[in-house]
Amino acid sequence: MDRNTILYRGSLKSCNYHCSYCPFSKRKISRSELDRDKKQWSSFLESLAEKAAALYIHALMVVPYGEALIHPWYWEGLAQLSALEIMDAVGAQTNLSFSDRQSLTHFCQAGGNLDKLRLWATFHPEMISAKDFAEKCIRLNQAGITLCAGAVGVPKNIEQICRLRTLLPEEIYLWINKMDCRKEIHAKEMYTEAELATFLEIDPYFIQELTWPRSDPAKCEGRLLLEGDGRLRACNIGPSLDGTWSQQSGPARAPSCNRKKCSCYLAYGGQKDSMNQILFGPYPVFRIPRRAKAVFLDIEGTLIPKGHLTIPDRTALQLTALAQEGAALLFATTLPYADAIKRCRPILHLFRGGIFAGGAHLLWENGGKRREEFHFFSVDILPYLRSLKERQRFRILIYENQTKIYKITLLHPKSQPWTKEEASKIWREIPENLRKFFRHYIEGHCLQIISSKASKSNGARTLCQWLGISPHEATGAGDSKEDAAMVDFLH
């Protein structure tokens, strides 16, 4: 089942900070406007409690124009939502200018669950020192709140941002936003090589800000941004959608979008994209890295999307950032090792081996050390397949290591994919006492046969043991049934 996120932006358009570049710092808000915002928030909370299950909403993030968390009703509302069993995470973007002691008291007295609270904290060098900001982040983190911190990548602020990084504990991620979000400008036109290197050292994922992805409405299905008056968008920069919040009774369908690229983290980070979840977990909009110790990635359909011949540049940059963060990158593919290398040569240096041939071949390489395992066929199935070859009209490809077979592919012409009925018919022709040693699965025009002990999930289990990590410290992505069992095992 989908686990969707909703973004909420009320009518609040004021802030207690006075940053020179921000229009909301210059706008005074009246008591009646604050009352209106509070009433809208209260109405939304009541309706979300009723609709969350039908809309598959499991996380909420407040993304105000101004600063919401200086108002106690937002803390009380987040607390109420965090107490709902269906909600996995609730949070807000904030400048951290609220009183942490008073605000956490409001949250806890309203029945809030601190384990579910997420804060996206933005550092404003004009208004607060790096030392004071870091100290507040640390206090909140020690109180049990999961948070990220970050700043706009303004070159004149590099010294303060670097100082902030040194003051924050390593577990608190410090993100950098590109300086200008209105248009995509090549990094070399915005930053010197030294500035770019500094920002990338602070935030390896800053590379995403410099290479915006193309808009893809298909990846926006199910997510919503709700305005205080009930208007809906797919994201903070997308066009308005038909209908209102009160009319929503089921998950939102993929909207149309007139934007060429997703030029903001809330837009591209909220897409249903496997790499987003690899980098930032099941709810990427909170911008809190997953930081898995190992990452298992399918090749065809995942690293190389359908219709593509090579790995997209953006994916390669994301993988580079993951490797820089210390994750062990591992393939998880039904391709044999030699074919996987050919398909992924540009990124091969980032990987340390993986699962090949659907789990029949495992490989781990690191620092000149190599560990390898094959699930060879313990009995001979070839005579039966060869006797069927002429009648069923398929070719037989045999994969061996040192004359021992670990995989067989029954090949149809590319225009003739295998059907379940055809595969079942082949399998029934093999003596029942032999079938228990093998398993088979369909990949288009290929019927793959490997040892019954081999699978991607079993391969992930073994490799995690070799790495000395728990499966829960790893993650994976893929687009097939073979991948689904592996991903479920790792989660």
N, C-alpha and C positions, 0 to 999 in steps of 0.2 A: 504494500500500500504506500502511496506517496506520502511524504512528510513535508507539507508545505509551510512556508513562512509568510507572514503578513507584516508589511511595514505600515506604521501609523504616523501620519503627520497632521496634527490638529491645526486649529486656526491661530495658534500662538506664533507671533512674529516679533518677538522681542528678546533681548539678551542683556544680562547684567555686565557683560564685558564691553569694552569700547575699542575694539580693534579698528585700525584706520581704514582697512579695506572692506569692512563688513557693513552692509546697509542696515541690518537689524539692530546693531549697537546704537544707532542714531534715532531709533523709533521708540517713543514712549507708548506704553500700553495702558489703557484705562481699566478701571476696576470692572466695568461692564464687559469689556473684552476678555478679561481673565475669567469672569464668571461664565461667559459663553464657552470658552475653551474647556473649563472644568466640566460643564454640563455635557458637552460633546464627548469628552473622554469617558464620562460616567455612562452615557448611553451606549457608547461603543463597547465598553467592558461587559455590559449586560448582554448585548447582542452576540458578542464573541463567545461568551460562555455557552450560549444556546446553539451557535452555528459551528463551533470548532470541529466537532466530530464529522458533520456532513461535508465540511470543506477540507477535511484532512489537515487542518492547521495545527501544528505542533510547536510553533515558535513565533514569537512576536518581537519586533524591534521598533522602538520609537525613534523616528528620524525628524526631529523638529527643525523649523527654520531658525529658531532662536535657541534658548536654553530652557529645557523643560524640567530638569531635575532640581531646580531651585524651588519648585512648587510641590508641596507635600502630596497633592492628590495624584501625581504621577507615581510616587513611591508606593502609595497605598494601592493604586490600581495594578502596578506590576506585582505587588505582593499577592493580591487576589488571584491574578492569572497564574502565578507560580504555584499556587496551592491546588490548581486544577490538575488532575491526574493526566489528562491528555497533553498538557503542555510540557515540553522537554526543556525549553529555554525561553527566557524573557529578558529584554534589555533595552538600552537606549544609547544614542550618541550624546556625548556630554563634554563640557569643558572642565568638569570636576570642581566647579566653583561652589557647589553645595557644601553644607556642613555634613561631614561624613558621620559624625556621632549622632546628630539629630535625625538625619535621613535614614540611617540604618535602624534607628529606634522606631521610626514610622513604619518601615518595611517589616520589621520583625513583629511589632505589635499588631500589624494587619494580617499576620499569619503567613508571611513570606518565607519562601524556601531559598536560602542563600546559594545552595548548590546549583540552582537553575538561573541565577542572575548573571547577566553578561553586560559589561560596559565597554563601549568604544570611546576612549578618552582622547581628546585632541589637545595638544600642547600649543598654546598661544604665547610666543616669546614676548610680545608687547605687554602682556598682562600678568605674567607669573614667571618666576625664575625656574630654571631647570631643577634646582635643588628642591624647591617647595613642591613642584609638580611631581617629581619622583617620589618624594616622601609620602605624598598622598596616595599615589599608586600603590606603594608598598603597604601602607596601612590598610587599604581596601583589599589588597591581595591577601594579607595576613588575616583579615576578617572572614575570608572564605569566598571572596568574589572573584570570578574569572574575568579578566579584562585584557584589552590590548591598549596600546598608546601609540600616538603618532603625530605627525606634523606635516605641513606643506613643505615641499623641498625648495625653499627659498635660499639661494646661495649665501646671502648675507647672514642667514641664521645658522649656517653649518656648525659654527663653533658651539652654539648653545645646544643644537640637536645632538652633536657628538658627546657633549657633556651629559646630556640626558641619558644617552645610551650607557655611558659608564656608570651612572648612578642607579639605573634600573637593574634588578636582578635578571639573569639570563632568561628565565622562564616567561618574563613579560615581553611579548613581541612589540617591537617599535617599527611601525609602518611609515612609509614616506609617500605622500601624494605628489603627483607632478604639479609643477607650479601653475600651469594654465590649463584648465579643463574645457576651454571653449573650442579648441581646435587641436588636431594632432600635428605636432611639430616634431621633427626629428630631434632626438636627444642632443646631437652635436650642435644644434642651433640654439639650444636652451642652456646647456651646461658645458663647462670645460671638461676635458678628460679627467682632471683631478676631482672636480665636483661630482661628476657622475660616478667615479670609482668610490668616492666616500659614501655617497648615498646607497650604492649597491652593497657596500660592506656593512652598512647599518641594516639595510633591508634587502635581502636577495630577491624578494618578490616585487621590489620596485620596478623590475623589468616589465611587469605587466602593465604598469602605468604608461610605459613608453611604446607599447605595441597593442593598442586597443583592438579587440576582436570585432569582426563584422556582426552587425545586428542579425539575430536569428530568432524570429518569433516562436519557432517550434520549441526553443529551449526556455521559453517564458511561460509555458502552460502551467497553470495552477498557482502562480505567485501573484500577489496583489499589493499595491500601495493604496491605502485609504486616506483620503482627505477628511478633515473634521466634519465637513458638510455632507459626507456620503459619496462624493465623487470617487471614481476608481481609476487607477493606472496600473500598468504591469510593473512599472518601476518609477523611480523618481524623475527620470528624464523622458519617459515614454508618453505617447499621446493619451488623452482621456479615452476610457472605454465606454461602450454602451452600457446603460443601466447604472444602478446605484448599489451601495452596500446592502440596503434593505431588500433589494431584489435578488441578492445572491443566495442560491439554495444548493449549489453544487460547485465543485472545483472549477476555477476559471479556465476557459479554453485558450489556446494560443492566440494572442491578439495580433492584429496587423500593426506594423511599425514603420514609420516613415524615416527613421534614422538609419544612416549608413553604418555607423559604428557605435558601440557601447562605450561612451567616453567618461564613465564614472564607475568607481568600484561597486557602488550599490547596484548599478546596472549589470556590469559583467560578472560581478561576484555572485549575483543572485540567479544567474542562469543555471539550469539543470544540466550541468556539464561534469563529466566524471573527474576531470582534472581539478575543478573547483573543490570537489568533495575530498579528493586526495590531499590537496593543499590545506583546506580549511574545515574539513569535517562535514557532517550532514547539514549544517546550517552556516554556509560560508559567509552570509551577510554580516555576521558578527565580527568577522575579520580576525578570528583567533585561530592560529595555525594548529593543525592536528599534530604535526611533528611526529609522525610514525617513524619507528626505527627501521622498518623495511616496507617497501612498496612493490607489490606484484602487479604487473601491467600486461594485459593482452595486447597483441600487435594489430591484427587485422580487425578493423572496426573501432578500435580504441585509440592506440597511438597513431595509426594510419586510418583516418575516417573513411567510410564508404565513399567511393567516387574519387578518392585521392590516390596518387601513386607514391607519394613520399610523406614523411612526417611534417606537419605544418611547422613553420618557424616559431610560432608562439608556443606550441607544445614543447619544442626543443629548448626554448628559453626557460619554461616552467620546470622542465626536468633538470636543467643546469642549476636552477635555484634550489631544487629539492636536494640534489647531490651536495651542493655547497652547505646546506643545512645539516648534512650528515646522514641522510637517509640512505639505506642500501637499496638501490634500484635493481629490480629483478624482473626479467621477462616471465610471462605466464601465457604460453602460446601452444597451439596444437601443431605449429610448424616444427619440423626438425631443426636442429641447431644450425646447420649450414644455410638453410633457407632464411632463418630468422636473422642471421648475420647480414645476408645480402639485403634484406628489406630495411634493416636498421643501422646500416654502416655509419651514417653521420652522427648517431648518438651512442654508438657502441661503447665508446670510452667511458660513458657515465654509468654503465651497467656492470654488475658483478656476477653475471650468470643468470640462472633462473630455472623455470620449468619449461621443458620442451617436449614436443610430441605428445601433448595432452597429459603429461605427467609420467611418461615412460622413460624420460631422460632428465636427470637433475644435475645441475652444475653450480658450484660456488667457487669464485675466484676472488682473491684479495691479497694484495701485497706479495705477489709471486706464488702464493699458496693456491692449491687447486684440490677440490673434492668433487667427486663425480659418482653418480649411481644410475644404473639402468635397470628397468624391469623387463628382463628378457622373457621370451616365450618359453615356458617349461615343457610344452608339448607341441607337436607339429600339426598345424592346421592347414598348411599349404596344399596337401594332396586334395582335400575336399574343395578348397577354393578353386584350384585348377580344373577340377572336374566340372565345376559350375561355370567356368569362365566363358566357354563358347556358347552355352545355352542362354546365359544372362547378358552376354555382350558387355563385358567390362574388362579393363586392363588391371593388372596387379603390379603395384609398386611395393618393393620390399626395402625396409630400412634396417641396416645392420651395424653392429660395432664388433669388430674382430670376429666376423662370420656368425655372430649371434643376432637373431632377429628381435627387435623391440617394437616394431610397428609395421603394419601392412595397410595399404590404402587400395581400395577397390575403386577404380576411376571410370566414371562415365564421361562422355563428351561434355564440354562446358555448358552446352545448351540443354542438357538433359540431367537436371538435378535428381538425386535419389529421392524416392518417396518412402514413407514409413512402411508401406505395404511391401515394397520391393526389398527393403532391408530386412524386414521380418521374414520374408520368404527365404532369403539367403540364409538367415540365421537358423531357420528350422531344418535346413539341409545338413547342418553340422550336428554330429552325434551329441546327444544330451550330456553324456559324461565328459565331453570336451569343452562344452560351452562355459562351464563354471570357471575355466581358467582365463576367459577373455571377456571383454566388453566392447561394444561398438557404439558409434554415434555418427550422425550425418552432418556433413559440412558441404552444403550445396551439391556439387557433382562428385564429392568424395565420400565414401563410406570408410570410416577409420576404424581399425581394429587394434587394440592394445591389450596389455595384461589387465586382468580384473583388479589387480592391486594398484594400477596406475590411474591417477586423476589429478586435476589441478589442486583440489583441496588437500589430498594426501601429500602432494608435492610441497604445498605451502607449509603443511605441518612439519615435514622433514626438514625443510630449509630453515624454518624458525628454530628447530632443535639445533641445527648446525650453527646458527648464529647466536644461540644461547638467549633467545628472547621468547616472550609469551606471544601467542597468536594475536592477543588483544593489543599488542604493541605494534602490530603490522596492519596494513590495509591493502586493498586491491581494487581493480576495476576491470570490467570487461562487458561485452554485450551479448553473450551467448549463455545457454543453459550450463555449459561446462564452467563458465566463469561464475555463475550465480552461486553454486555450491561453495566455491572458494571464497567469494566475498562474504557469504553468510558465516563461514567458518572463522574468518578473520575478524568479524564484527561481533 
